[in-house]
Amino acid sequence: HMATALRVPVVAIFGPTHPKLGFAPVGSKNVILCADAECSPCSLHGEKRCSKQSRICMEQIKPEMVVDAVLGLLKQNKFTTKGA
């Protein structure tokens, strides 16, 4: 939320919640990673609790997807990854 307020590009990860619930960052440079589970949304802000103990929605968002999104934002915004 702070990054969005400061207009810093964000990689937002949505598993059990959904961006349409109103928690998505605002701005065209943001990247939203959202699980495509048929049981979503099932969070505190959704209509139901998780019926699947495996949290399949979070398993659908692979670490590689997050890394690729972050590196894409860094490249797009001309930040450097030296020393990382």
N, C-alpha and C positions, 0 to 999 in steps of 0.2 A: 504494500500500500504506500509506503514511503517512497519507493522508487517511482511509482506512477505519479505521485504528487510532485516529485522533483523532475519529472519527464525523463527519467532514466529508463531505457528499454528493459523489458522484463521477459523472462521465460516463466510462464505460469503453468503449473502442473495441476490438472483436475482429474481426480480418480473417482471417488464416491460422490463428489459434487459435480456441478455442471456450470460452465460459464454463463449459461442463460439464466442462472439463479441470481445474477447481479454482482458476482464477485470477480469478474474478469477485468484485467487492467484495460484502461482506455488509452488508445493510441495506435497508430498504424505500424509502428516499429516493433510492437510486442509480438511474442510468439506464444501461442496457447497450445499446449499439449493436452489432449483430452482423450480419456479412455472411451472406447465404443462398446461398453458392456450393456447388454440389453436390460440389466437390472438397475442401471444408473438413472437418476440419482438416488442414493440411499443414505445420505448423511443426515446429520442433525438438521440441516436446512432442506432436505428432500422430503418426500412424502412417506418414506419408510426407512427402517433400519436395514442393515446388510443382512440378506438372507443366505449369503454364501460366506462361509468362514474363511475361504481362501483369499479373499480380497482380490479377486480376478481383475478388477478394474485397475489396480495399481501394478499388477503383473504385466498388463498390456503396455504400460509405458516403460520401455526398456532404458537402462542407464545410457546406452549409446544414443538414444533419441534425444535425451536431455543434453548430453555433451555436444552433439551436433548442433542443437539449437543455440546453445550458449556460444559455441565457436562461430556460428553464423552471425550472431549479433555482434560479437567482438570484431569480426572481419568487416561487417557492414558499417560499423561505427568507428572504424579505424583505430580501435584500441589495440594495444600490443599484448602478446601472451609471453613475452620474454620473461624468464625467471619463474614461470609458472610450472 
